[in-house]
Amino acid sequence: MKTSIVVAAAVAVLALSACDRPTVVVPAAPPTPPAAVNVPVPGPAGPQGAPGAPAEKGDTGATGATGSTGAMGSTGSTGSTGMMGADGAKGDKGKTGDTIVVVPAPAPQR
């Protein structure tokens, strides 16, 4: 690690010192007088040209291929049958005796 830092610093010093060049000053040439240029004066406009030919219509691209149909899914498993319920307890035998008849109250008159 120590030697890599030292080597990197030495390379940086050499790279930066190689860029130091003395500047050379070149004297500027004396200016030359501008040459006289004749500017033509535009004349009247010429006649309009003929219209261009209409463009041809390009060919239509080919239709892409139809995709393949997907695979059919598999059928699910049938569920198992539930367990049979337990039998309920048997009731006591009823008593014989008086019969009670419940008569509902009559509906109020409207």
C-alpha positions, 0 to 999 in steps of 0.5 A: 500500500505504501509503495503504490501511493509513492509510485502514484505520486511520482507519476503525477509529478512527472505528468504535471511537469511534462506539461510546462512548455515555454510560450512562443510569441509570434508578431502579428502581420500588418493589416492589409487594406480591404479589396473592393468588391462589386456587389451585383444589384438584383434584377426583376424576378423570373417566371415561376417554374412548372409544378413537380410530379406527384409522388408515388404511393409506397407498398403496404407492409406484409401482415404478421403471422398469427400467434399459436393457441395456448395449451389447455389447462388440466382438470382439478382433483375431485374433493373427498367425501366428508365424514358422517355425522354422529347420531344424536341422543335419543329423547325420553318417552313422552308422558300420557295425560292431559292435552293442552290446546292453545287458541290464538287471540282473535284479530281486532276488527277494523 
